[in-house]
């Protein structure tokens, strides 16, 4: 490479501002350039080569699922929903949830679970979904209050009602 004499460029004049008449110092900061982005060099986007997804191996998935439960035991002690098991349909893992409380707990674990399973299985298209399944009580109604519980037991054993009346007991007062 040949190096020649420097090109003759016109000299830039640096102007120094005159001191203000009132004697105060002035800032030399140019506020018009704040927030503007100057382009210094062309940014070249880095393209990361994506490895193809491996098919999901049930044994690897099962081991990864159990490992996740073991790791999360210290943080979240109630992982009964994960211990119930799952079903796999293609790349979607379906998890059955018993109610909204489990759904909220699952939503807090979902992203870390998906990331963990994707890393372990080598499949980046893996998805975990939770679905609430209504519990069937075989037509039986849930009993909440002590009166409801007493009435239910008195239907099965009428002697309880007779004893309550004879002894003057109140099932609501414990």
C-alpha positions as CSV (number, residue, x, y, z in Angstrom):
1,X,0.0,0.0,0.0
2,X,1.4,3.3,-1.0
3,X,1.3,6.1,1.4
4,X,1.3,9.6,-0.1
5,X,1.5,13.0,1.3
6,X,-1.4,14.1,3.4
7,X,-4.3,15.7,1.6
8,X,-4.7,19.3,2.0
9,X,-7.8,19.8,4.0
10,X,-9.1,23.1,5.0
11,X,-8.4,23.8,8.6
12,X,-11.3,23.7,10.9
13,X,-11.6,26.7,13.1
14,X,-12.4,26.1,16.7
15,X,-14.3,28.9,18.0
16,X,-14.2,29.8,21.6
17,X,-17.3,31.5,22.9
18,X,-16.9,35.0,24.2
19,X,-17.5,35.3,28.0
20,X,-21.0,36.4,28.8
21,X,-21.5,40.0,29.7
22,X,-23.0,39.1,33.1
23,X,-19.9,37.2,34.1
24,X,-21.5,33.7,34.7
25,X,-20.0,30.6,33.2
26,X,-21.9,29.0,30.3
27,X,-22.1,25.4,29.5
28,X,-20.6,24.1,26.3
29,X,-22.9,21.2,26.2
30,X,-24.9,21.0,23.0
31,X,-28.4,19.8,24.0
32,X,-29.6,19.3,20.5
33,X,-27.5,16.1,20.1
34,X,-28.8,14.4,23.2
35,X,-30.8,11.2,22.4
36,X,-29.6,11.1,18.8
37,X,-27.9,7.9,17.8
38,X,-24.9,8.3,15.5
39,X,-24.1,5.5,13.1
40,X,-20.4,4.7,13.3
41,X,-20.2,1.4,11.6
42,X,-22.5,-1.0,9.8
43,X,-23.8,-3.6,12.2
44,X,-23.7,-7.1,10.8
45,X,-26.4,-9.3,12.3
46,X,-25.0,-12.6,13.7
47,X,-26.9,-15.5,12.4
48,X,-26.8,-18.5,14.7
49,X,-27.1,-21.8,13.0
50,X,-30.1,-23.7,14.4
51,X,-29.6,-27.4,14.9
52,X,-32.6,-29.4,13.8
53,X,-34.9,-30.7,16.6
54,X,-34.4,-34.2,17.7
55,X,-37.5,-36.4,17.9
56,X,-38.8,-36.8,21.5
57,X,-37.6,-39.9,23.2
58,X,-40.1,-41.0,25.9
59,X,-37.3,-42.3,28.2
60,X,-35.3,-39.0,28.0
61,X,-38.5,-37.0,28.5
62,X,-39.5,-39.1,31.5
63,X,-36.1,-38.7,33.1
64,X,-36.0,-35.0,32.4
65,X,-39.5,-34.6,33.9
66,X,-38.4,-36.4,37.1
67,X,-35.2,-34.4,37.3
68,X,-37.2,-31.2,37.1
69,X,-39.4,-32.3,40.0
70,X,-36.3,-33.1,42.1
71,X,-34.8,-29.7,41.4
72,X,-37.9,-27.8,42.2
73,X,-38.8,-29.6,45.4
74,X,-36.8,-27.1,47.5
75,X,-38.4,-24.1,45.9
76,X,-42.0,-25.4,45.4
77,X,-42.8,-28.2,47.8
78,X,-46.3,-29.0,46.3
79,X,-45.6,-30.5,42.9
80,X,-48.4,-33.1,43.0
81,X,-49.7,-31.9,39.7
82,X,-46.4,-32.8,38.0
83,X,-46.2,-36.2,39.8
84,X,-49.6,-37.2,38.4
85,X,-48.1,-37.6,35.0
86,X,-48.6,-36.3,31.5
87,X,-49.7,-37.3,28.0
88,X,-47.6,-36.6,24.9
89,X,-49.2,-35.8,21.6
90,X,-46.6,-34.9,19.0
91,X,-44.6,-32.0,20.5
92,X,-47.3,-31.1,23.0
93,X,-47.2,-32.3,26.6
94,X,-50.6,-32.2,28.2
95,X,-50.8,-32.0,32.0
96,X,-54.1,-32.4,33.8
97,X,-54.9,-29.8,36.6
98,X,-57.6,-30.2,39.2
99,X,-58.5,-26.5,39.6
100,X,-57.6,-22.9,39.4
101,X,-55.1,-23.1,42.3
102,X,-53.0,-25.7,40.4
103,X,-53.4,-23.6,37.2
104,X,-51.8,-20.6,38.9
105,X,-49.0,-22.7,40.3
106,X,-48.5,-24.3,36.9
107,X,-48.3,-20.9,35.2
108,X,-45.4,-19.9,37.6
109,X,-43.5,-23.1,36.7
110,X,-44.4,-23.3,33.0
111,X,-41.5,-21.3,31.5
112,X,-38.8,-22.9,33.5
113,X,-40.3,-26.3,32.9
114,X,-40.4,-25.8,29.1
115,X,-36.9,-24.4,29.0
116,X,-35.6,-27.3,31.1
117,X,-37.3,-30.0,29.0
118,X,-36.2,-28.4,25.7
119,X,-32.6,-28.4,26.9
120,X,-32.7,-32.0,28.1
121,X,-34.6,-33.4,25.1
122,X,-32.9,-31.3,22.4
123,X,-36.3,-30.4,20.9
124,X,-36.9,-26.6,20.8
125,X,-40.5,-27.0,19.6
126,X,-41.7,-28.7,22.8
127,X,-44.8,-27.2,24.4
128,X,-46.3,-27.9,27.8
129,X,-50.0,-27.2,28.3
130,X,-52.1,-27.5,31.4
131,X,-55.8,-28.3,31.2
132,X,-58.3,-28.2,34.1
133,X,-60.3,-31.4,34.3
134,X,-63.4,-31.2,36.4
135,X,-63.5,-33.8,39.2
136,X,-66.6,-36.0,39.0
137,X,-67.9,-36.9,42.5
138,X,-70.2,-39.7,41.2
139,X,-73.2,-37.4,41.7
140,X,-72.3,-36.7,45.3
141,X,-72.4,-33.2,46.6
142,X,-69.5,-31.7,48.6
143,X,-70.3,-31.2,52.2
144,X,-68.8,-28.1,53.8
145,X,-70.7,-27.0,56.9
146,X,-71.1,-29.1,60.1
147,X,-74.9,-29.1,59.6
148,X,-74.5,-30.5,56.0
149,X,-72.2,-33.2,57.4
150,X,-74.5,-34.1,60.2
151,X,-77.6,-34.3,57.9
152,X,-75.7,-36.5,55.5
153,X,-74.7,-38.9,58.3
154,X,-78.2,-38.8,59.9
155,X,-79.6,-39.9,56.5
156,X,-77.3,-43.0,56.6
157,X,-77.9,-43.6,60.3
158,X,-81.2,-42.2,61.7
159,X,-80.2,-43.1,65.3
160,X,-77.8,-40.0,65.2
161,X,-80.8,-37.6,64.9
162,X,-82.6,-39.3,67.7
163,X,-79.5,-39.1,70.0
164,X,-79.1,-35.4,69.1
165,X,-82.7,-34.7,70.0
166,X,-82.6,-36.7,73.2
167,X,-79.3,-35.2,74.4
168,X,-80.2,-31.7,73.3
169,X,-77.1,-31.3,71.1
170,X,-76.5,-28.7,68.4
171,X,-74.2,-29.9,65.6
172,X,-73.3,-26.3,64.6
173,X,-71.9,-25.6,68.1
174,X,-68.5,-27.3,68.5
